[in-house]
Amino acid sequence: MVNFSANGTADGQTWLRRAVAADAAGDVVTAERAFLQALSCDGGLVDARFGLGVTYFRSARYGDAAAELQAVVSAGAADGTTYVLLGKSLYLIGRFSASVEAFELALRAMPLEGDSRRCHARARTYASFIAGKIDEALTNYPALAGIEAEPINIVIRDGFGLLSAYGHRDAAASLGELLLAANPDDAVQRHLNDAVAGRPISGVPPAYVEAHFDAFADGFDDKLVNVLGYRVPERLATLVRRHHASFVHALDLGCGTGLAGEYLEPVVDKLSGVDLSARMLEQAARRKIYDTLTHAEALAYLAKHPATFDLIFAADTLIYFGKLDALMAAVAQAMTAGGLFAASIENAMNDFEILPSGRFAHAEAYVTRLAEPHFELLKREATDIRLEANVPAKGTLLVWRRR
Ligand SMILES: C[S@@+](CC[C@H](N)C(=O)[O-])C[C@H]1O[C@@H](n2cnc3c(N)ncnc32)[C@H](O)[C@@H]1O
């Protein structure tokens, strides 16, 4: 029980103690609330600011963590640990030069070891890549990372992903060329290079989809659900179930590992899944929920199943199609009249845009315009799709009825 008194500082200390106890017990929600209460009682409590920074860091809210830790620095109360955590937070939001500065201040107080040294070395290397000094950065990396040095191809590959995600397209494009030169048959890298360079692309090559998801299948569920906060299958299924209680034959289009299966199973008599990635389908099969799972390209599969499904469910699948005309028409012809089509999109300003991630975002107006001849829109709902570069990618869930 926290007692408020006329003395704001005393109350702040009480909240601070409660926050520290909650933090020690691993109760992040209570800790955050109590740290905030402590600061609302006494904004000068740097221990509460530091604690809040740590709590945000643990909750993967790296931008918020950096702001709190920066406030500790501004209050003149930062020690080596504060600078290390600040350096890591800034790295994780793509502010590599600022991260280097924080790590260098930490180095005045303590040596950097383990993942702190690795993070500092990477931050310096990526800051140099952004400055166009790629050869120099690659030469300097081993000495900088010392015994923590990682294989250079991993540093480059991760650098490509991070620099793309944080909008440093020129630097990412240069790294992408290095990676492709080392492995010219790499369909995944070729597509990502095209995306980063902004080359006109109207669809994701099937070879990319297959290679990317075959490689990703084992860790897909953990990464998407636990790391990136992906909840689209559950949210989209909830919207569908609000409009119709049961279905005769549903198709999970681009079913992947079958994350949607458990949400669809209670309302469908028969559930089919189709996907281009055999490894993703293997994961889906393990769930023992789907009646049929087919390894095929979506358009080809739909063409072979006219007037078959009364639910077509496409969670995070349209992002692998740029132009949607053919897909919309193929979905429509594969459905029975009155059936539902449910899909998620990532939001864009233009009709469709290739993102540095290699996926497509679409304008809702574009998607609804293409759907209009075949479908009546029943529901749209804004949502966060997943974390992208540690911030939520904004998207929309859509449910239509086949006319
Ligand atoms: C981001 S995953 C989403 C998987 C699943 N729907 C979910 O929500 O977890 C996209 C899936 O679509 C599949 N995919 C992409 N393009 C495809 C296509 N043209 N035909 C069939 N499957 C495709 C991929 O192989 C991948 O498994």
Ligand as a Chemical Component Dictionary entry (heavy atoms), coordinates in Angstrom:
data_LIG
# 
_chem_comp.id                   LIG 
_chem_comp.type                 NON-POLYMER 
_chem_comp.pdbx_formal_charge   0 
_chem_comp.three_letter_code    LIG 
# 
loop_
_chem_comp_atom.comp_id 
_chem_comp_atom.atom_id 
_chem_comp_atom.alt_atom_id 
_chem_comp_atom.type_symbol 
_chem_comp_atom.charge 
_chem_comp_atom.model_Cartn_x 
_chem_comp_atom.model_Cartn_y 
_chem_comp_atom.model_Cartn_z 
_chem_comp_atom.pdbx_ordinal 
LIG C1  C1  C 0  4.078  -13.710 -43.630 1  
LIG S1  S1  S 1  3.647  -15.336 -43.992 2  
LIG C2  C2  C 0  2.049  -15.439 -43.258 3  
LIG C3  C3  C 0  1.662  -16.850 -42.982 4  
LIG C4  C4  C 0  0.298  -17.010 -42.316 5  
LIG N1  N1  N 0  -0.768 -16.553 -43.173 6  
LIG C5  C5  C 0  0.269  -16.307 -40.987 7  
LIG O1  O1  O 0  -0.503 -15.353 -40.840 8  
LIG O2  O2  O -1 1.048  -16.688 -40.104 9  
LIG C6  C6  C 0  3.249  -15.264 -45.722 10 
LIG C7  C7  C 0  3.069  -16.646 -46.317 11 
LIG O3  O3  O 0  2.547  -16.479 -47.641 12 
LIG C8  C8  C 0  3.182  -17.413 -48.473 13 
LIG N2  N2  N 0  3.124  -16.898 -49.866 14 
LIG C9  C9  C 0  3.587  -15.721 -50.316 15 
LIG N3  N3  N 0  3.335  -15.579 -51.617 16 
LIG C10 C10 C 0  2.689  -16.703 -51.993 17 
LIG C11 C11 C 0  2.152  -17.144 -53.228 18 
LIG N4  N4  N 0  2.245  -16.413 -54.347 19 
LIG N5  N5  N 0  1.541  -18.346 -53.253 20 
LIG C12 C12 C 0  1.447  -19.121 -52.139 21 
LIG N6  N6  N 0  1.933  -18.735 -50.940 22 
LIG C13 C13 C 0  2.544  -17.547 -50.878 23 
LIG C14 C14 C 0  4.583  -17.525 -47.938 24 
LIG O4  O4  O 0  5.228  -18.710 -48.338 25 
LIG C15 C15 C 0  4.355  -17.432 -46.442 26 
LIG O5  O5  O 0  4.213  -18.694 -45.848 27 
# 
loop_
_chem_comp_bond.comp_id 
_chem_comp_bond.atom_id_1 
_chem_comp_bond.atom_id_2 
_chem_comp_bond.value_order 
_chem_comp_bond.pdbx_ordinal 
LIG C1  S1  SING 1  
LIG S1  C2  SING 2  
LIG S1  C6  SING 3  
LIG C2  C3  SING 4  
LIG C3  C4  SING 5  
LIG C4  N1  SING 6  
LIG C4  C5  SING 7  
LIG C5  O1  DOUB 8  
LIG C5  O2  SING 9  
LIG C6  C7  SING 10 
LIG C7  O3  SING 11 
LIG C7  C15 SING 12 
LIG O3  C8  SING 13 
LIG C8  N2  SING 14 
LIG C8  C14 SING 15 
LIG N2  C9  SING 16 
LIG N2  C13 SING 17 
LIG C9  N3  DOUB 18 
LIG N3  C10 SING 19 
LIG C10 C11 SING 20 
LIG C10 C13 DOUB 21 
LIG C11 N4  SING 22 
LIG C11 N5  DOUB 23 
LIG N5  C12 SING 24 
LIG C12 N6  DOUB 25 
LIG N6  C13 SING 26 
LIG C14 O4  SING 27 
LIG C14 C15 SING 28 
LIG C15 O5  SING 29 
# 
